[in-house]
Amino acid sequence: MTNTHGLGHLDVLISGASVAGPALALNLARHGARVTVVEKAPALRRGGFAVDFRGHVHRTVLTSMGIWDEIHARQTRMGRQTVVGADGTPRVDLPAEMMSGDVEIFRGDLAHIMYERTRDSVEYVFGDSVASLTEVPDGVEVTFEHGAPRRFDLVVGADGLHSRTRRLVLGDESRHLRFLGHYVAGFGMPNHLGLIRTGRLYSEPGRCVGVNNYDGDPERAGALLVFRSERLAYDRRDVDAQKRILADRFAGTGWEAPAVLKALQDADDLYFDAIAQIHVDRLTQGRVALLGDAGYGATMGGMGTGVAVVAAHVLAGELALAGGDHHAAFAAYERLVGPFAKACQKISGNAGPFFAPPTERRIRSRDRMYRLLASRPMAGFFKRLTEKAATGIRLPDYPA
Ligand SMILES: Cc1cc2nc3c(=O)[nH]c(=O)nc-3n(C[C@H](O)[C@H](O)[C@H](O)COP(=O)(O)OP(=O)(O)OC[C@H]3O[C@@H](n4cnc5c(N)ncnc54)[C@H](O)[C@@H]3O)c2cc1C
């Protein structure tokens, strides 16, 4: 172990170039580490859902990364979203601060900002994937699906909810993925409702249809479908099978569901997954660490993006504090990020039942509760409630 804060002697491989991967790359590169990011997609993935930041911890971290202003420059400026009845009548307005935090940005735009900041100092390898990891006394031997084998000092799995890195070091996904009884889908569609920076949500027992427009494009909107379900067996690469599941589950649903289902048939950007959480006993194993959704993912509603950037800041900061000693740094990472991420995950448990309450009665009581929470006297209370988890970590002072 060296007693300097520089990490110039450290070779780090990061698997995944979405949010967590580039965030760690940015933090590590600033400390001088040599960083390689391997991403299975052929190029940086665009699009994705709008993700938000809230509270002083997110702000502190994004400011220290030097991207706070750029995030604001590219924020969605999404307005309120409205829960409607079957005939489109407004039932509850959900204010922007409730749904979109202090600042909101598309996941793809955030990834792009961090990629642009690091592309000259970090090696990005697209279209490849880690195939095997073998720990040896002074590093990790890594083989790739396409590239030649290489050795790194440390490997970080930032490869999402279905992380291969996690599978390689901690075993099969079924041991770590906790299904929360709902599925979620999203895709682009024509903006036939003429929405501009606003959204509509319609719930029937166990189902929710949303149409939203985050970016002000008069032509395009986004569709959101959430449904309550037992665990489904399907091929995650078979998009047509996923479309059939959705068409089946939403057949006969009211409001704009027929138009949304029609658009689904033409969608070439369908996202479909279970609402689930990742729970692991430990975030590190030897010289390998898990970061972001790979270690404590929550699909939606768990502030996964905020957690990922805070965790990247902590992991890089602890490595710098420890002069690259991964034993000390990983122990501190587990201690600081573990409970923080768990508390944020807890909130995400409400996402499915929020969008798709199981009965008419529950839909009405959700609407009543959110009418109250969105009312002026309660607005501060709601903000404090969501910020409590987002700010539930005390950041140590790391070397600049
Ligand atoms: C419907 C929905 C709504 C959401 N809403 C919000 C929100 O409002 N606020 C919020 O904060 N968060 C939200 N999230 C969560 C947020 O998108 C994630 O928490 C965040 O993107 C985590 O980033 P990540 O980098 O850990 O993982 P991911 O974004 O999943 O990225 C993983 C990356 O790894 C790559 N990869 C996968 N496997 C491999 C492999 N074998 N080799 C190499 N690369 C690989 C993938 O291609 C991808 O680029 C939402 C998520 C969903 C699904």
The ligand as a Tripos MOL2 file, in Angstrom:
@<TRIPOS>MOLECULE
LIG
   53    58     1     0     0
SMALL
NO_CHARGES

@<TRIPOS>ATOM
      1 C1        -38.9360    2.0610  -15.6940 C.3       1 LIG1
      2 C2        -37.7640    2.6220  -14.9690 C.ar      1 LIG1
      3 C3        -37.8790    3.8620  -14.4040 C.ar      1 LIG1
      4 C4        -36.8100    4.3780  -13.6560 C.ar      1 LIG1
      5 N1        -36.9630    5.5870  -13.0870 N.ar      1 LIG1
      6 C5        -35.9750    6.0880  -12.3460 C.ar      1 LIG1
      7 C6        -36.1050    7.3550  -11.7140 C.ar      1 LIG1
      8 O1        -37.1150    8.0460  -11.8520 O.2       1 LIG1
      9 N2        -35.0790    7.7990  -10.9520 N.ar      1 LIG1
     10 C7        -33.9430    7.0770  -10.8050 C.ar      1 LIG1
     11 O2        -33.0280    7.5350  -10.1190 O.2       1 LIG1
     12 N3        -33.7680    5.8910  -11.3880 N.ar      1 LIG1
     13 C8        -34.7600    5.3620  -12.1440 C.ar      1 LIG1
     14 N4        -34.6190    4.1510  -12.7310 N.ar      1 LIG1
     15 C9        -33.4210    3.3560  -12.4200 C.3       1 LIG1
     16 C10       -32.2330    3.7830  -13.1980 C.3       1 LIG1
     17 O3        -32.4650    3.6750  -14.5910 O.3       1 LIG1
     18 C11       -31.0810    2.8840  -12.7800 C.3       1 LIG1
     19 O4        -31.0000    2.8110  -11.3720 O.3       1 LIG1
     20 C12       -29.7900    3.4230  -13.2680 C.3       1 LIG1
     21 O5        -29.7870    3.4600  -14.6750 O.3       1 LIG1
     22 C13       -28.6470    2.5150  -12.7620 C.3       1 LIG1
     23 O6        -27.6070    2.5340  -13.5930 O.3       1 LIG1
     24 P1        -26.5680    1.3440  -13.7250 P.3       1 LIG1
     25 O7        -25.4710    1.9700  -14.5130 O.co2     1 LIG1
     26 O8        -26.2700    0.7320  -12.4190 O.co2     1 LIG1
     27 O9        -27.3140    0.1910  -14.5550 O.3       1 LIG1
     28 P2        -27.9640    0.2410  -16.0030 P.3       1 LIG1
     29 O10       -28.4650    1.5800  -16.3350 O.co2     1 LIG1
     30 O11       -28.8810   -0.9140  -16.0970 O.co2     1 LIG1
     31 O12       -26.7240   -0.0390  -16.9740 O.3       1 LIG1
     32 C14       -26.0340   -1.2500  -17.0680 C.3       1 LIG1
     33 C15       -25.1190   -1.1790  -18.2910 C.3       1 LIG1
     34 O13       -24.3500   -2.3700  -18.3490 O.3       1 LIG1
     35 C16       -24.4010   -2.8890  -19.6710 C.3       1 LIG1
     36 N5        -24.2220   -4.3200  -19.5740 N.ar      1 LIG1
     37 C17       -25.1110   -5.2430  -19.1710 C.ar      1 LIG1
     38 N6        -24.5650   -6.4650  -19.1950 N.ar      1 LIG1
     39 C18       -23.2900   -6.3060  -19.6050 C.ar      1 LIG1
     40 C19       -22.2160   -7.2020  -19.8200 C.ar      1 LIG1
     41 N7        -22.3600   -8.5250  -19.6370 N.pl3     1 LIG1
     42 N8        -21.0400   -6.6980  -20.2380 N.ar      1 LIG1
     43 C20       -20.8830   -5.3640  -20.4560 C.ar      1 LIG1
     44 N9        -21.8690   -4.4700  -20.2760 N.ar      1 LIG1
     45 C21       -23.0580   -4.9420  -19.8440 C.ar      1 LIG1
     46 C22       -25.7650   -2.4740  -20.1960 C.3       1 LIG1
     47 O14       -25.8100   -2.4770  -21.6100 O.3       1 LIG1
     48 C23       -25.8840   -1.0790  -19.6060 C.3       1 LIG1
     49 O15       -25.2940   -0.1130  -20.4350 O.3       1 LIG1
     50 C24       -35.6260    3.6320  -13.5140 C.ar      1 LIG1
     51 C25       -35.4840    2.3870  -14.1220 C.ar      1 LIG1
     52 C26       -36.5520    1.8860  -14.8430 C.ar      1 LIG1
     53 C27       -36.3920    0.5530  -15.4890 C.3       1 LIG1
@<TRIPOS>BOND
     1     1     2 1
     2     2     3 ar
     3     2    52 ar
     4     3     4 ar
     5     4     5 ar
     6     4    50 ar
     7     5     6 ar
     8     6     7 ar
     9     6    13 1
    10     7     8 2
    11     7     9 ar
    12     9    10 ar
    13    10    11 2
    14    10    12 ar
    15    12    13 ar
    16    13    14 ar
    17    14    15 1
    18    14    50 ar
    19    15    16 1
    20    16    17 1
    21    16    18 1
    22    18    19 1
    23    18    20 1
    24    20    21 1
    25    20    22 1
    26    22    23 1
    27    23    24 1
    28    24    25 2
    29    24    26 1
    30    24    27 1
    31    27    28 1
    32    28    29 2
    33    28    30 1
    34    28    31 1
    35    31    32 1
    36    32    33 1
    37    33    34 1
    38    33    48 1
    39    34    35 1
    40    35    36 1
    41    35    46 1
    42    36    37 ar
    43    36    45 ar
    44    37    38 ar
    45    38    39 ar
    46    39    40 ar
    47    39    45 ar
    48    40    41 1
    49    40    42 ar
    50    42    43 ar
    51    43    44 ar
    52    44    45 ar
    53    46    47 1
    54    46    48 1
    55    48    49 1
    56    50    51 ar
    57    51    52 ar
    58    52    53 1
@<TRIPOS>SUBSTRUCTURE
     1 LIG1         1 GROUP 0 **** ****
